[in-house]
């Protein structure tokens, strides 16, 4: 149920970075993400047996969304995964990088795989807006900006996201040159502006506050192409597949705005379900239109027929907005 938003927009002082991200062409350092690097001749086979996405379908310099789940099918991380030659790179939330590295390393056993934290050596930038594709083409003049591509002189790899934005990965030594060139056509903004763009595009990010709480479909990951239902077994696959094949997913992720500040992990209360928490906030950022935009997981039926409150029954109400891709 959608409600009018009260006075959050009145007398607001717009954040210039958020305003630029909404209507202009921007780039942002993605310092809230870390990078794990997987090398060795068994890296592809190993990851295929651990992740929700079809790793074998990623061509050199290709990319996909994916998740790493517990045996119960709940996401311990989600990420953009890309391939450079024989190595794979994963970009989960920085606050869980080490925990993910330690956990997934336990399953290497005799596989010829190396796993390292490359967060200090790989720099990520996000590009968005009408001039983003042109900026990528300036960096890679021989390309027509396909989904993923790699510059011959080693300045980095560009991944085109389904919503039209780009993520660029460069070595730490190449990053200053890349940043200078991007600044010629795009406005540099704070990472929070990119996180807001992720929210408005319906792209979730599992953080420490939401680890092990959501199966991939609750966060719409299969809609975003991050789950393969035709590949072989992987950790948590039985639960993820059962959730899909039982029919309509009962809990989904929705886009909303609220007048109050919100944070990942905050609980949500639905009037049709009483005083027990029925959902949670996945990600939240200040909105250029006032208040706070957030990605909320809750029962689909409550989204349609009930008022949903942040933090407690009687707390600030959520006003629902349309996701760009829709959700059941």
Secondary structure, 3 states (H helix, E strand, C coil): CCCCCCHHHCCCCCCHHHHHHHHCCEEEECCCECCEEEECCCHHHHHHCCECCCHHHCCCCCEEEEEEECCCCEEEEEEEEEEECCEEEEECEHHHHHHHHHHHHCCCCCCCCEEEECCCCEEEEEEECCCHHHHHHHHCCCCCCCCEEECCCCCCEEEECCCCCEEEEEEHHHHHHHHHHHCCCCEEECHHHHHHHHHHCCCCCCCCCCCCCCEHHHHCCCCCCCCCCCCCCCCCHHHHHHHHHCCCCCEEEEEEEECCCCCCCCEEEEHHHCCCCCEEEEEEEECCCCCEEEEEEEEHHHHHHCCEEECCCCCCECEEECCCCCCC
